[in-house]
Amino acid sequence: MARLLRGDIVWANLDPTQGHEQSGKRPVLIISHDVFNQKSGTAQPSWVKISQIRALSILRLSAPISHLSELEVDEIISGFNEIVS
């Protein structure tokens, strides 16, 4: 898989899931910083549905879809911070 960058939107296979988690093949947004993505083997993606944030193994991720600007990612992080603060 190509290097994951903050702001990338990629397809993810979220199965198997439990409870009310999102399931199936879904687009996810990488919000973790590039240095973390390169070294960890996981990424912290989220739909723009910020209530469903979770860490995922890179093995769940596949084809890239798009990439958001730094400003767009910052707006999403700001919205996430509002629900956890």
Backbone as a chain_set.jsonl record, in Angstrom:
{"seq": "MARLLRGDIVWANLDPTQGHEQSGKRPVLIISHDVFNQKSGTAQPSWVKISQIRALSILRLSAPISHLSELEVDEIISGFNEIVS", "coords": {"N": [[0.845, -1.188, 0.0], [0.441, 2.233, -0.72], [2.089, 5.05, 0.812], [0.468, 6.385, 3.634], [-1.127, 9.46, 4.136], [-1.932, 12.278, 6.2], [-5.166, 13.458, 5.767], [-5.753, 11.924, 3.575], [-8.274, 10.093, 1.865], [-9.437, 6.899, 1.915], [-10.466, 3.576, 0.872], [-11.847, 1.254, 3.204], [-12.082, -1.941, 4.711], [-14.289, -2.71, 7.024], [-15.237, -4.94, 8.317], [-14.755, -7.817, 10.473], [-17.337, -6.495, 12.589], [-18.676, -5.198, 15.699], [-21.604, -4.769, 17.695], [-22.817, -1.482, 17.367], [-21.039, -0.529, 15.489], [-19.809, 0.843, 12.373], [-20.065, -1.05, 9.392], [-18.791, -3.159, 6.698], [-17.512, -2.18, 3.417], [-16.138, 0.922, 3.474], [-15.571, 4.458, 2.965], [-12.811, 6.073, 4.462], [-11.267, 8.63, 6.445], [-7.994, 9.692, 6.89], [-6.689, 10.939, 9.786], [-4.606, 11.057, 11.527], [-1.201, 12.101, 12.174], [1.421, 12.303, 9.696], [3.992, 11.224, 10.413], [3.331, 9.472, 12.502], [1.696, 7.688, 11.073], [3.554, 6.481, 9.356], [5.166, 4.948, 11.044], [3.635, 3.322, 12.756], [1.944, 1.234, 11.787], [-0.725, 1.347, 11.982], [-3.564, 3.432, 11.421], [-5.451, 6.399, 12.126], [-8.31, 6.704, 11.195], [-11.285, 8.398, 10.133], [-14.653, 8.675, 9.203], [-16.232, 11.557, 7.931], [-18.17, 11.471, 9.598], [-17.923, 12.04, 12.579], [-18.46, 10.784, 14.989], [-17.776, 8.156, 14.831], [-15.056, 7.487, 15.126], [-12.082, 5.531, 14.924], [-9.2, 3.463, 15.481], [-7.411, 1.807, 12.912], [-5.997, -1.13, 11.489], [-3.49, -1.033, 8.975], [-3.864, -3.074, 7.234], [-6.552, -3.259, 6.706], [-7.057, -1.267, 4.915], [-7.402, 0.044, 1.574], [-7.663, 0.995, -1.77], [-6.918, 4.382, -2.696], [-9.088, 7.239, -2.547], [-9.424, 10.043, -2.494], [-8.098, 13.261, -1.476], [-8.031, 15.484, 1.237], [-7.733, 19.009, 1.901], [-5.42, 20.712, 4.11], [-6.77, 22.66, 5.595], [-9.444, 21.723, 5.439], [-9.19, 19.286, 6.861], [-8.445, 20.317, 9.366], [-10.844, 21.621, 10.061], [-12.527, 19.42, 10.419], [-11.233, 18.11, 12.552], [-11.594, 20.077, 14.494], [-14.387, 19.951, 14.793], [-14.553, 17.352, 15.825], [-13.184, 17.714, 18.245], [-15.043, 19.264, 19.591], [-17.045, 17.41, 20.313], [-15.743, 15.767, 22.11], [-14.73, 17.295, 24.11]], "CA": [[0.0, 0.0, 0.0], [1.155, 3.509, -0.769], [2.217, 5.765, 2.078], [-0.736, 7.093, 4.083], [-0.899, 10.837, 4.548], [-3.045, 12.977, 6.838], [-6.038, 14.05, 4.763], [-6.125, 10.926, 2.575], [-9.516, 9.33, 1.987], [-9.193, 5.588, 1.313], [-11.453, 2.547, 1.186], [-11.497, 0.361, 4.306], [-12.985, -3.045, 4.994], [-14.493, -2.605, 8.47], [-15.733, -6.208, 8.874], [-15.983, -7.935, 11.251], [-17.643, -5.437, 13.553], [-19.525, -5.583, 16.827], [-22.528, -3.737, 18.162], [-23.28, -0.426, 16.466], [-19.969, -0.032, 14.639], [-20.017, 0.83, 10.922], [-19.549, -2.287, 8.816], [-18.669, -3.21, 5.249], [-16.492, -1.365, 2.755], [-16.487, 2.328, 3.697], [-14.475, 5.423, 2.833], [-12.335, 6.595, 5.743], [-10.36, 9.779, 6.372], [-6.82, 9.584, 7.755], [-6.506, 12.202, 10.511], [-3.368, 11.025, 12.296], [-0.086, 12.784, 11.537], [2.183, 11.478, 8.77], [5.055, 10.503, 11.111], [2.669, 8.375, 13.192], [1.237, 6.725, 10.07], [4.699, 5.775, 8.792], [5.846, 4.084, 12.001], [2.785, 2.565, 13.666], [1.213, 0.104, 11.223], [-2.15, 1.66, 12.093], [-3.921, 4.817, 11.131], [-6.64, 6.772, 12.89], [-9.209, 7.303, 10.25], [-12.66, 8.671, 10.503], [-15.524, 9.33, 8.255], [-16.541, 12.871, 8.452], [-19.089, 11.127, 10.681], [-16.893, 12.058, 13.617], [-18.8, 9.961, 16.151], [-17.344, 6.781, 14.57], [-13.6, 7.426, 15.009], [-11.434, 4.331, 15.454], [-7.901, 3.121, 14.904], [-7.51, 0.668, 12.013], [-4.782, -1.69, 10.912], [-3.328, -0.701, 7.565], [-4.312, -4.228, 6.453], [-7.954, -3.03, 6.348], [-7.143, -0.144, 3.98], [-7.065, -0.271, 0.186], [-7.505, 2.022, -2.798], [-7.185, 5.782, -2.364], [-10.237, 7.866, -3.192], [-9.208, 11.479, -2.648], [-7.28, 13.873, -0.429], [-8.56, 16.767, 1.71], [-6.744, 20.038, 2.212], [-5.107, 20.883, 5.528], [-7.865, 23.443, 6.175], [-10.605, 20.836, 5.604], [-8.883, 18.361, 7.963], [-8.508, 21.109, 10.597], [-12.257, 21.836, 10.385], [-13.051, 18.146, 10.928], [-10.646, 17.921, 13.889], [-12.283, 21.03, 15.365], [-15.691, 19.355, 15.099], [-14.318, 16.208, 16.72], [-12.834, 18.246, 19.568], [-16.276, 19.742, 20.239], [-17.816, 16.326, 20.922], [-14.984, 15.073, 23.163], [-14.284, 18.25, 25.148]], "C": [[0.876, 1.233, 0.0], [1.173, 4.151, 0.613], [0.923, 6.508, 2.394], [-0.365, 8.48, 4.568], [-2.138, 11.397, 5.218], [-3.862, 13.685, 5.756], [-6.433, 13.08, 3.661], [-7.488, 10.33, 2.898], [-9.281, 8.039, 1.223], [-10.348, 4.649, 1.644], [-10.93, 1.686, 2.319], [-12.548, -0.729, 4.424], [-13.139, -3.105, 6.513], [-15.057, -3.877, 9.101], [-14.577, -7.032, 9.409], [-16.132, -6.785, 12.246], [-18.46, -6.013, 14.689], [-20.443, -4.431, 17.159], [-22.936, -2.767, 17.076], [-22.18, 0.162, 15.589], [-20.387, -0.056, 13.171], [-19.407, -0.451, 10.372], [-19.427, -2.161, 7.307], [-17.521, -2.376, 4.728], [-16.944, 0.086, 2.83], [-15.299, 3.228, 3.374], [-14.107, 5.941, 4.218], [-11.346, 7.728, 5.498], [-9.217, 9.576, 7.355], [-6.619, 10.94, 8.439], [-5.241, 12.21, 11.354], [-2.237, 11.658, 11.478], [0.776, 11.813, 10.73], [3.258, 10.648, 9.467], [4.472, 9.301, 11.844], [2.257, 7.294, 12.196], [2.388, 5.88, 9.53], [5.254, 4.725, 9.742], [4.953, 3.104, 12.738], [2.16, 1.298, 13.093], [-0.296, 0.248, 11.394], [-2.347, 3.09, 11.642], [-5.15, 5.128, 11.954], [-7.606, 7.481, 11.966], [-10.579, 7.59, 10.824], [-13.414, 9.097, 9.273], [-15.606, 10.76, 8.719], [-17.682, 12.7, 9.449], [-18.204, 10.948, 11.916], [-17.236, 11.263, 14.863], [-18.329, 8.519, 15.981], [-15.827, 6.654, 14.426], [-13.088, 6.114, 15.595], [-10.08, 4.154, 14.789], [-8.078, 1.862, 14.065], [-6.126, 0.181, 11.628], [-4.698, -1.267, 9.451], [-3.756, -1.863, 6.674], [-5.775, -4.097, 6.028], [-8.105, -2.006, 5.211], [-6.743, -0.557, 2.57], [-7.012, 0.995, -0.652], [-7.79, 3.44, -2.302], [-8.363, 6.313, -3.164], [-9.929, 9.32, -3.508], [-8.285, 11.96, -1.544], [-7.89, 15.224, -0.074], [-7.425, 17.738, 1.972], [-6.516, 20.087, 3.72], [-6.222, 21.656, 6.236], [-9.101, 22.567, 6.404], [-10.399, 19.85, 6.751], [-8.968, 19.103, 9.295], [-9.951, 21.367, 11.021], [-12.887, 20.567, 10.967], [-12.528, 17.876, 12.333], [-11.309, 18.858, 14.884], [-13.661, 20.501, 15.763], [-15.574, 18.174, 16.029], [-14.025, 16.686, 18.137], [-14.073, 18.748, 20.311], [-17.057, 18.603, 20.899], [-17.069, 15.576, 22.019], [-14.531, 16.002, 24.279], [-15.361, 18.464, 26.178]], "O": [[1.925, 1.268, 0.644], [0.358, 3.819, 1.474], [0.354, 7.176, 1.532], [0.595, 8.653, 5.32], [-3.261, 11.043, 4.859], [-3.315, 14.418, 4.932], [-7.347, 13.367, 2.887], [-7.814, 10.094, 4.061], [-8.966, 8.063, 0.034], [-11.112, 4.894, 2.578], [-9.733, 1.413, 2.403], [-13.743, -0.482, 4.261], [-12.21, -3.511, 7.212], [-15.329, -3.894, 10.301], [-13.486, -6.959, 8.845], [-15.145, -6.189, 12.677], [-18.881, -7.169, 14.648], [-20.111, -3.267, 16.937], [-23.353, -3.175, 15.992], [-22.359, 1.232, 15.007], [-21.216, -0.872, 12.769], [-18.352, -0.889, 10.832], [-19.893, -1.19, 6.709], [-16.666, -1.922, 5.489], [-18.003, 0.441, 2.313], [-14.149, 2.807, 3.496], [-14.979, 6.215, 5.042], [-10.675, 7.771, 4.467], [-9.455, 9.314, 8.534], [-6.409, 11.956, 7.776], [-4.84, 13.263, 11.85], [-2.311, 11.738, 10.252], [0.845, 10.628, 11.055], [3.422, 9.472, 9.141], [5.059, 8.219, 11.813], [2.453, 6.107, 12.457], [2.213, 4.689, 9.275], [5.767, 3.703, 9.287], [5.458, 2.133, 13.301], [1.871, 0.37, 13.848], [-1.056, -0.634, 10.995], [-1.391, 3.853, 11.504], [-5.824, 4.215, 12.432], [-7.7, 8.708, 11.962], [-10.959, 7.073, 11.875], [-12.882, 9.793, 8.408], [-15.099, 11.116, 9.783], [-18.114, 13.668, 10.074], [-17.795, 9.835, 12.244], [-16.375, 11.083, 15.724], [-18.472, 7.725, 16.911], [-15.355, 5.798, 13.678], [-13.581, 5.641, 16.619], [-9.847, 4.633, 13.68], [-8.809, 0.952, 14.455], [-5.198, 0.973, 11.462], [-5.719, -1.158, 8.771], [-3.988, -1.667, 5.481], [-6.196, -4.76, 5.08], [-9.177, -1.901, 4.615], [-5.863, -1.397, 2.384], [-6.369, 1.968, -0.261], [-8.764, 3.677, -1.588], [-8.606, 5.9, -4.298], [-10.137, 9.783, -4.63], [-7.755, 11.162, -0.771], [-8.227, 16.014, -0.956], [-6.292, 17.332, 2.233], [-7.315, 19.57, 4.501], [-6.575, 21.326, 7.368], [-9.737, 22.662, 7.454], [-11.321, 19.601, 7.528], [-9.511, 18.566, 10.26], [-10.257, 21.337, 12.214], [-13.686, 20.638, 11.9], [-13.286, 17.46, 13.21], [-11.561, 18.459, 16.02], [-14.054, 20.591, 16.926], [-16.399, 18.002, 16.926], [-14.547, 16.138, 19.108], [-14.135, 18.66, 21.537], [-17.672, 18.811, 21.945], [-17.681, 14.828, 22.781], [-14.002, 15.541, 25.29], [-15.169, 19.231, 27.122]]}, "num_chains": 1, "name": "protein.A"}
